[in-house]
Amino acid sequence: MQAHSDDLHYSRTSVYSLQYHLIIVTKYRRDVLIGSVKQELEALLRSLADQFDMQIEEMEIMSDHVHMLVDASPKHSISSIMKGLKGVSARMLFMHHPEIKQELWGGHLWQPSYFAVTVSERSEEQIRHYIQHQKPSKGKTR
């Protein structure tokens, strides 16, 4: 069952409903999230989300960035979640796909910054639609 913004989650110390639209971008907007890298990244992000008590409601991986709509626990801050997602995914992808390091200068997969915005009940469907209907930029592939 997918959680929606009107669904409440219960823990021992809190009742919450926290959804975020998160975007991470590759360093220099390099088109490295393709083929088996893209597939492995999706599996990695879903696995890491479980470790942060977070559910990925929607995800679209473009060749140079990732959009996620997540339902998160207040147990972890967004900054710690993003640090974990970006750090572990970069280490694992570089280990399994050393060829992508050739596309990046300085050995970093992700831009140091990220985008995070809270999702209200009125905007949730708009964000879901936006993520589901991402189109590649001119000259870019998924």
VENJOCOR-V485266 format. One record per residue. N is the residue number from 1. RES is the residue in one small letter. SS is DSSP state (~ for helix, > for strand, _ for the rest). Layout:
{{N;RES;SS} {N;RES;SS}}
This chain:
{{1;m;_} {2;q;_} {3;a;_} {4;h;_} {5;s;_} {6;d;_} {7;d;_} {8;l;_} {9;h;>} {10;y;>} {11;s;_} {12;r;_} {13;t;_} {14;s;_} {15;v;>} {16;y;>} {17;s;_} {18;l;>} {19;q;>} {20;y;>} {21;h;>} {22;l;>} {23;i;>} {24;i;>} {25;v;>} {26;t;>} {27;k;~} {28;y;~} {29;r;~} {30;r;_} {31;d;_} {32;v;_} {33;l;_} {34;i;_} {35;g;~} {36;s;~} {37;v;~} {38;k;~} {39;q;~} {40;e;~} {41;l;~} {42;e;~} {43;a;~} {44;l;~} {45;l;~} {46;r;~} {47;s;~} {48;l;~} {49;a;~} {50;d;~} {51;q;~} {52;f;_} {53;d;_} {54;m;_} {55;q;>} {56;i;>} {57;e;>} {58;e;>} {59;m;>} {60;e;>} {61;i;>} {62;m;_} {63;s;_} {64;d;_} {65;h;>} {66;v;>} {67;h;>} {68;m;>} {69;l;>} {70;v;>} {71;d;>} {72;a;>} {73;s;_} {74;p;_} {75;k;_} {76;h;_} {77;s;_} {78;i;~} {79;s;~} {80;s;~} {81;i;~} {82;m;~} {83;k;~} {84;g;~} {85;l;~} {86;k;~} {87;g;~} {88;v;~} {89;s;~} {90;a;~} {91;r;~} {92;m;~} {93;l;~} {94;f;~} {95;m;~} {96;h;~} {97;h;_} {98;p;~} {99;e;~} {100;i;~} {101;k;~} {102;q;~} {103;e;~} {104;l;_} {105;w;_} {106;g;_} {107;g;_} {108;h;_} {109;l;_} {110;w;>} {111;q;_} {112;p;_} {113;s;_} {114;y;_} {115;f;>} {116;a;>} {117;v;>} {118;t;>} {119;v;_} {120;s;_} {121;e;~} {122;r;~} {123;s;~} {124;e;~} {125;e;~} {126;q;~} {127;i;~} {128;r;~} {129;h;~} {130;y;~} {131;i;~} {132;q;~} {133;h;_} {134;q;_} {135;k;_} {136;p;_} {137;s;_} {138;k;_} {139;g;_} {140;k;_} {141;t;_} {142;r;_}}
